[in-house]
Each structure stands twice: as C-alpha cells, then as structure tokens.
Amino acid sequence: MKTYIGLILLIVLQVSCKSDSLSDKEIKVHTIKGKEIGQAVLTKLGGSLMQQMKSGGVKKALPFCNVAAIPLTKELSRTHNVTIKRTSHKLRNQNNKPNLEEESILKQYLASISKGEKIKPIVKKGQNGKVHFYAPMKLNNKCLACHGNVSKQTDSIIKSLYPNDKATGFKDGDLRGILSVTFND
C-alpha cells in the first residue's frame, strides 16, 4: 500500500513539474511571437523618437519620450494581447523598475556579456503560470544622444524630466536593458 501511494505521489509530482516547463515547440512559437512584438515596439517607439529627433533634436525627443513611451507600449500591449515592458539595470524612468524575474534576467545577461558570451532571447513560464519572453535591448549610435556621454544641456533636460536618471554613459552595443513580454493567452 505504501508503495502504491508513493508511486501516485511521484506521478503527481512529475506532472506538476512538467506543467511548469515549456516544450521546445512552445518556446519556438513564443520566441517568434516575442521577436515580432519586439520589432513592433522598435518600429513604433523608435520611429516616433527618430521623428522627434529630426524635427527638434534632443530638446523635443526627451519630453516626447517622457510623456509618450509608456502609453505607446500600453497601446502595443493591447494590440498584441500581451503585457509589454521595457526595463533596465540603469533606469531612466522609475516606472520601468524591473520585477524580481526581470532583475534576474538582467543579471544573467550582464554575467554572460562579462564572460564574452552571446546573449539571446529567453522564453520561460513564470510563477504566475504565464509565458514570458525576455529579449536584450542593445544600444546603437542613434541612442547615444540621450544615453551616451551627453552634453551638459542634454543632461540638464534629462535631470529635469528624470531626476533619478542612471541611463547615461553607455557606448554603442552596450546592453541598455530588456524587453519583457508577458503573454496573456
């Protein structure tokens, strides 16, 4: 009888452990969807920021980003039936503070980079039972006007909009943060 109960408990434990993991197919599907959503964020937010930069430089782009970045991200979240968040180890906007899982992913990426390893998107099931997609966001030269070694004037604008800013001093190719996508379905 004890053996029978032990066997049932073992099977229940295995089934419950499996429900926390994702199949290779699920990982592939969510990676593809996550990359598509990431591209949509880059197109919408990045495109809007570049328009602001062209029409008024940093003086116009920073206030636009301060007011429009989160609403644009929420709009894309609704469109794709997901929750999209941009977060970082060096925050500009405190409203983008990473949760514990995102903080763990950021540390993992930074550790990999310090070892010279390539970083790539991560798909995993969270403690909430939902599938999460995390992708590294790296800076390019276009981002450095606001995130690199900025001028005193730019720094003044940043500090007026984001008094606790930590998001400057980056170089081309540095990890700026992560895109965090939580699938609602």
VEXFIMI-107577 format. One line per 3 residues: number of its first residue (from 0); for each residue z, y, x of N, C-alpha, C. Coordinates in steps of 0.2 Angstrom, whole numbers. Each point is the difference from the previous one (the first is absolute). Last residue first. Example, Ala and Ser with C-alpha at 12.3 -4.5 7.8 and 13.67 -1.06 7.14 Angstrom:
VEXFIMI-107577
1 = 35,-11,64,1,6,4,3,5,-4; 0,-28,2,0,6,-4,0,6,4 $
//
This chain:
VEXFIMI-107577
184 = -116,175,-12,-2,-6,-4,2,-7,4; 4,22,8,4,0,-6,-2,-6,-4; 0,7,28,-5,-2,-6,5,-2,-6 $
181 = 3,17,22,3,-5,-4,-5,-2,-6; -2,12,26,-3,-1,-7,4,-6,-3; 0,19,22,4,-5,-3,-3,-1,-7 $
178 = -6,10,26,-2,1,-7,3,-6,-3; 9,12,23,-4,-5,-4,-1,2,-7; 2,14,25,4,-3,-5,-3,-6,-3 $
175 = -8,12,20,3,5,-4,5,-2,-5; -10,-9,24,2,-2,-6,3,6,-4; -18,4,19,7,-1,-1,1,-3,-7 $
172 = -21,9,9,1,-7,0,7,-2,-1; -4,24,9,-5,-4,-3,1,-7,1; 22,14,1,-7,0,4,-5,-4,-4 $
169 = 25,15,-7,-4,-7,1,-6,2,4; 17,16,-7,0,-3,7,-3,-7,0; 11,8,-23,-4,3,5,0,-3,6 $
166 = 14,-3,-22,-7,-3,1,-5,4,4; 23,3,-9,1,-4,6,-7,-3,2; 14,20,-18,-6,-4,3,1,-3,6 $
163 = 14,13,-17,2,-5,4,-6,-4,3; -4,19,-15,5,2,5,3,-6,5; -22,6,-14,3,-6,1,6,1,5 $
160 = -14,18,-8,-1,-4,-5,4,-7,1; 1,17,16,2,4,-6,-1,-5,-6; -5,-7,22,7,0,-1,2,4,-7 $
157 = -23,-2,7,3,-7,-2,7,1,-1; -11,19,7,-2,-2,-7,3,-6,-2; 4,7,22,3,4,-5,-2,-1,-7 $
154 = -11,-11,17,7,-3,0,4,4,-5; -22,8,5,0,-7,-4,7,-2,-1; -2,18,14,-2,2,-7,0,-6,-4 $
151 = 3,-4,23,6,3,-3,-1,2,-7; -15,-20,8,1,7,2,6,3,-3; -3,-27,5,-2,6,-5,2,6,3 $
148 = -5,-26,7,4,5,3,-2,7,-3; -5,-19,-16,0,-1,7,5,5,3; -6,-2,-24,5,-5,2,0,-1,8 $
145 = -14,16,-13,7,0,-3,5,-5,2; -22,2,10,1,7,-2,7,1,-3; -10,-22,5,5,3,5,1,7,-1 $
142 = -15,-16,-13,7,1,-2,5,4,5; -23,-6,4,0,5,-5,7,1,-3; -5,-17,17,0,7,3,0,5,-6 $
139 = 11,-23,-6,-6,2,4,0,7,2; 19,-20,-7,-2,6,0,-7,1,4; 11,-21,-15,0,2,7,-4,7,-1 $
136 = 14,-19,-16,-4,6,0,0,3,7; 4,-26,-11,2,5,5,-5,6,-1; 8,-17,-20,-6,1,5,2,6,5 $
133 = 10,-19,-21,2,5,5,-6,1,5; 6,-11,-26,-5,0,5,2,6,4; 12,-18,-19,0,7,4,-5,-1,5 $
130 = 9,-13,-25,-4,0,7,-1,7,2; 21,-9,-16,-7,3,0,-3,-1,7; 23,-6,-6,-5,-5,-2,-7,3,0 $
127 = 21,10,9,-1,1,-7,-5,-4,-4; 5,-1,24,5,-2,-4,0,1,-7; -23,-1,13,6,3,1,6,-3,-4 $
124 = -24,-9,11,3,1,-6,7,3,1; -23,4,15,6,-4,-1,3,1,-6; -20,7,20,1,-1,-8,6,-5,0 $
121 = -12,18,19,5,-5,-1,0,0,-8; -18,11,21,4,0,-7,4,-6,-1; -4,6,25,-4,-1,-5,4,0,-7 $
118 = 0,5,30,3,0,-7,-5,-1,-5; 2,-7,28,-4,3,-6,4,0,-6; 12,1,25,-3,-5,-5,-4,4,-6 $
115 = 14,7,20,-7,0,1,-4,-4,-5; 24,6,1,-2,-6,4,-7,-1,1; 9,18,-13,3,0,7,-1,-6,4 $
112 = -8,0,-22,-4,5,4,3,1,7; 12,-14,-16,-6,-3,2,-5,5,5; 20,8,-9,2,-5,5,-7,-3,2 $
109 = -1,15,-18,1,3,6,2,-5,6; -4,-9,-22,-6,3,3,1,4,7; 19,-8,-12,-4,-6,2,-7,3,4 $
106 = 14,15,-11,3,-2,6,-4,-6,3; -6,8,-21,-1,5,5,2,-2,7; 5,-14,-18,-7,-1,2,-2,6,5 $
103 = 22,1,-9,-1,-7,4,-7,0,2; 5,17,-15,3,1,7,-1,-6,4; -6,-2,-22,-5,4,4,2,2,7 $
100 = 15,-12,-14,-6,-4,2,-5,4,4; 19,11,-9,2,-4,5,-6,-5,2; -8,23,-10,6,-4,-2,1,-5,6 $
97 = -10,25,4,-1,-7,0,6,-4,-3; -8,27,-5,5,-4,4,-2,-8,-1; -10,21,-9,-4,-6,2,5,-4,4 $
94 = 7,21,-8,-2,-4,-6,-3,-6,2; 4,17,16,6,-4,-1,-1,-5,-6; -19,11,16,3,1,-7,5,-5,-1 $
91 = -8,-1,21,-2,7,-1,4,2,-7; 5,-21,19,-1,3,-7,-2,7,1; 0,-23,15,1,8,1,-2,3,-6 $
88 = -2,-22,-1,6,0,4,2,7,3; -14,-6,-24,0,1,8,7,-1,3; -18,-2,-25,6,1,3,0,-1,8 $
85 = -13,0,-26,-2,2,7,7,1,3; -8,-14,-24,4,5,4,-2,0,7; -6,-10,-27,-3,2,7,5,5,3 $
82 = -2,-20,-21,4,6,3,-2,1,7; -16,-10,-21,5,-2,6,4,6,1; -20,-2,-15,5,-4,-2,5,-3,5 $
79 = -20,16,1,0,-7,3,5,-4,-2; -1,23,-7,-7,-3,-1,-1,-7,2; 21,12,3,-2,-2,-7,-7,-3,-1 $
76 = 7,7,21,4,-5,-2,-1,-2,-7; -11,19,9,-3,-6,2,4,-6,-2; 10,20,-5,-6,0,-4,-4,-7,2 $
73 = 18,7,13,3,-3,-7,-6,-1,-4; -4,10,20,1,-7,2,3,-3,-7; -5,23,0,-6,-4,1,1,-7,1 $
70 = 19,15,-2,-3,-1,-6,-7,-4,0; 12,5,20,3,-5,-4,-3,-1,-7; -9,17,15,-1,-7,3,4,-5,-4 $
67 = -1,25,-4,-5,-5,-3,0,-7,2; 14,20,8,0,0,-7,-4,-6,-3; 2,3,24,6,1,-3,1,-1,-7 $
64 = -21,2,10,3,-7,1,7,0,-2; -11,21,-1,-3,-5,-4,3,-7,0; 7,17,16,3,1,-7,-3,-5,-5 $
61 = -9,-2,22,7,-2,-1,3,2,-6; -23,6,4,1,-7,0,7,-2,-1; -7,23,4,-1,-2,-7,1,-8,-1 $
58 = 3,11,21,4,4,-5,-1,-2,-7; -12,-10,18,7,-3,-1,4,4,-5; -26,4,-2,4,-2,5,7,-3,-2 $
55 = -19,8,-14,6,5,2,4,-2,5; -20,-12,-9,0,7,-4,5,5,2; -2,-22,10,-7,3,0,0,7,-3 $
52 = 19,-14,-2,-1,2,7,-6,4,1; 3,-10,-21,5,5,1,0,3,7; -13,-19,-5,-3,6,-4,5,6,1 $
49 = 8,-21,8,-6,3,5,-3,6,-4; 16,-11,-12,3,3,6,-5,3,4; -7,-14,-17,3,6,-3,3,5,6 $
46 = -8,-22,5,-5,5,-2,2,6,-2; 16,-16,4,-3,2,6,-6,5,-1; 11,-11,-18,4,5,3,-3,3,6 $
43 = -14,-15,-12,3,5,-4,4,5,3; -8,-19,12,-6,4,-2,3,6,-4; 15,-16,8,-3,4,5,-5,5,-2 $
40 = 9,-15,-15,5,5,2,-3,4,5; -12,-18,-6,0,5,-6,5,5,2; -1,-18,14,-6,4,1,0,5,-5 $
37 = 17,-15,-2,1,4,6,-6,5,1; -2,-17,-16,5,6,-2,1,5,5; -12,-20,6,-4,5,-5,4,6,-3 $
34 = 11,-16,13,-4,3,5,-5,5,-5; 14,-15,-11,4,5,4,-4,5,4; -10,-19,-11,2,5,-5,4,6,4 $
31 = -5,-19,13,-6,3,-2,1,6,-5; 18,-13,6,-2,3,6,-6,4,-2; 8,-15,-16,4,6,1,-2,5,6 $
28 = -11,-21,-2,-1,4,-6,3,7,0; 6,-17,16,-7,3,1,-2,5,-5; 21,-12,-2,0,5,5,-7,3,1 $
25 = 1,-17,-15,4,6,-3,0,5,6; -8,-21,7,-5,4,-5,3,6,-3; 13,-14,14,-4,3,4,-5,4,-5 $
22 = 23,-3,-11,-5,-5,3,-5,4,4; 26,7,-4,-6,1,-2,-5,-5,3; 28,0,-6,-5,1,5,-7,1,-3 $
19 = 21,-4,-11,1,6,3,-6,1,5; 3,-19,-13,-2,5,-4,1,7,3; 6,-20,11,-7,0,0,-2,6,-5 $
16 = 23,-6,1,-3,3,7,-7,1,0; 9,-11,-19,2,7,0,-2,3,7; -4,-23,-2,-4,4,-5,2,7,0 $
13 = 13,-14,13,-7,1,3,-4,4,-5; 22,-5,-7,0,4,6,-7,1,2; 2,-16,-16,1,7,-3,0,5,5 $
10 = 0,-22,7,-7,1,-3,1,8,-3; 20,-9,9,-5,1,5,-7,2,-2; 17,-7,-15,2,7,3,-5,1,5 $
7 = -3,-21,-9,-1,5,-5,1,7,3; 7,-18,12,-7,0,0,-3,6,-5; 24,-5,1,-2,3,6,-8,1,0 $
4 = 9,-12,-17,1,7,-1,-2,4,6; -2,-24,1,-5,3,-5,2,8,-1; 14,-12,14,-6,0,3,-5,4,-4 $
1 = 21,-6,-8,0,6,4,-6,1,3; 2,-19,-13,0,6,-4,0,6,4 $
//
